[in-house]
Amino acid sequence: MICRRAIAQDIPGIHHLLDQVLMVHYAGRPDLFKPNTRKYTDEELAQIIADDDSPVFVAVDEDAAPGELLAHCFCQVQDFSGSNNMQPIRTLYIDDLCVDEACRGRHVGSALYDHVIAFAREGGFYNVTLNVWSCNPNAMAFYESRGLLPYKVGMEKIL
């Protein structure tokens, strides 16, 4: 398995994984998520992939063709150096990490997560953060197994 930055040829595989993420979120929160929709257009994905402030990483089998992905991880660079009330740190925020349903249990997610952590360390980031939907206990358990701890809690009241 190889973990690397995504390339434009990976877009079809990224869409496939994003579809799986959407359905997990839709199953947990159908009041918020619409099924069978797309989070990004191909053009938006191409822009995201090309932007160093939003690195996307993928895990692939060594002999896989472009677009045949085992997993993806969307990240965003958050720079607080210009903040009035925050320490001048840089955070790597994981916006989305998905392992293909057919590959789960093979430690693909751990390998990709470790790759992202190495990228953040090499880049001098202070920390890595992410959000987990409370309706996704498997994701919560995965992140806790990787040593992540809650640092803030989102709450809501549906009206």
N, C-alpha and C positions, 0 to 999 in steps of 0.2 A: 504494500500500500504506500502511496505517495501523498503527502499533503503539500499543497502549493497554492499560490494566488490563482484566482479564477481568471479565465480568458474568455473572450467573446464567444468562442465555440462552445463554451460550457452553458450558454444561456438555456438551451432546451432542457438540459438536466436540472438546472437551477429551478426552472418553472415546475418540473415534475416534483421536486422536493418542496417547493413553496405550496403546491397543491396539497401535499400531505400535511404540512403545518396548518394550512387554512382549515382542513377538515378536523384536525384535533381541536383547534380553537372553536370552530363552529359547533362541534359536538358538546363542548363545555359551555359555550356562551352563544347560543343561537340568537339571543337578543341583540348581540353586538356584531357578529360576523355573518356575512352572506356566503352561502355555499357556491361552488362552481364559478368563482370569480378569480381575477388575477390581481395580485398586489402591485405588480409593476408591468409596464409594457417592455417589449424587447429594447426599445430605445432607452428607456429609463435604466434598465439593467446594464446596458452597455456603458452608460455614463457612470453608474455606480462602480462598476468593475474598473473603469479607467481612473477613478478618483482615489488618490493616495490617502485622503481623509475618510474614505469609506471602504477600507480593504475587505475583499471577499475572499475567503479561503475555501478550498475544496479538498476532499479526499477521493482518490481514484485508485483503482487497481493499476498496477504497473503496465499492463498490456491493454488498458482500456482506451477506446477511442474518445476524442473530445466530446463532452456532453454526457458520457456515461459516468455518472457521479455516484459515489457511495454516501457522501454527506457534503453539506455546505455550512459555512459560518459567516454571516454578515457582521461586520464590525463598523464602529464609528469612532473617530478620534474626537475626544472632547478636551479642549484646551482652556483651562481656567486662569491662564497667566494674566489676562486682562480684567479679572473679576475684582470688584470692590470688597467682597466679603468672603471669598473663598481663597484657600491657599493656592499659590501659583503652580498647580500640578497639571499633568496631562493624564487622562484616563482613556483606556481603550474599552469602549462599551460594546458588548456583544448584543446585537439587535436580534439575531436569530441563529440558532444552531439546530440543524436537522440531519438525522441519519435516516437514510432510506429504510422503509419498513422491512424490506427483504434482507437488510444487512445488520439489523439490530442484534446485539448479543455477541458481536465479533470484535468489540472494543474499538470500533471505528470512531465513535464519538470521543472516547478518551484520547485517541491518537490526534484527532483534529483539535480538540481542546488544548492538549499539550503543545501542539504546534503554535496555536494562537498565543498561549502563555509565553513561549519562547520568543515569538515575534515581539510581544509587549516588553519583555525583559531587554531584548537587544535594542529596542527603540527607546529605552529609558522611561517608559511609562511608570507612573506611580502605582496604579492599580488597574484591575480589570473588573468591570461591573456588568450586570445584566438584570433583567426582570424576568420573573417566571409567573405565568398565570396560575392562580390557585386551583384552577380546574384541571391542571396538568401535574398530578402528583409524581408521575414517572420522571418528568424533567426535574422537578424539585429534588427527588432522591438522587438523580444523576449528579446534579451540581453539588449537593451536599457531600456525595462520595468523592468529589474532586477537591473538597476542602473549602468550598465557598460557604460564607455565612451571611445571613440576612443583615442588611445595613439600613434599610428603610422598608416600610410597609405601605402599600397603596390601599386605600379604603374607598368604599362607595356606598351611596344610598340610592337605590333605584326609586324614582318617583312615579 
